[in-house]
């Protein structure tokens, strides 16, 4: 049987990954609308405002996830730098094309980071399940031998 904490961590990472994916969709929509004509500036502004307002919620959820996983501050700043870079975006309408490309790279890196976290915990879960099966089998054999 897998550890309850590991199962909780896996569920939390999956939930955050879904949330992060939706946040990325908001970003893509906001960036694409900011490149449209001036007639669409109201829609563009609304999408950018949506991105900016959602950003603080995402940041809060990410901090909660890192606390749940017991990731220390130094590791957060080194391994999750890509996420912090995305969360530091202040204005989409004023970003240059080069900055947009760089942010897209951070998005890609963030998905890789989050997926690797998920894979790490899923691997731990499988190892524990395998270990527990072997352990139970050995206990069963020992009990039979003692009788």
Residue pairs with C-beta under 8 A, 6 or more apart in sequence:
1 128
1 129
1 132
2 125
2 128
2 129
2 132
3 124
3 125
3 128
6 121
6 124
6 125
6 128
7 125
8 68
9 68
9 69
9 121
10 118
10 121
10 122
10 125
12 65
12 68
12 69
13 65
13 69
13 114
13 117
13 118
13 121
14 118
16 61
16 62
16 65
16 114
17 111
17 114
17 115
17 118
19 58
19 61
20 58
20 110
20 111
20 114
23 51
23 54
23 55
23 58
24 107
26 47
26 50
26 51
26 54
27 51
27 86
27 92
27 103
27 107
29 47
30 44
30 47
30 48
30 50
30 51
30 92
31 92
31 95
31 100
33 40
33 43
33 44
33 47
33 48
34 44
34 47
34 48
34 92
34 93
34 95
36 43
36 44
44 93
45 93
48 91
48 92
48 93
51 89
51 92
52 90
55 87
55 89
58 87
59 87
62 80
62 83
62 87
66 76
66 80
69 117
71 79
71 80
76 84
77 84
79 113
80 110
80 113
82 106
82 107
82 109
82 110
82 113
83 106
83 110
83 113
83 114
85 103
85 106
86 103
86 106
86 107
86 110
89 95
89 103
95 103
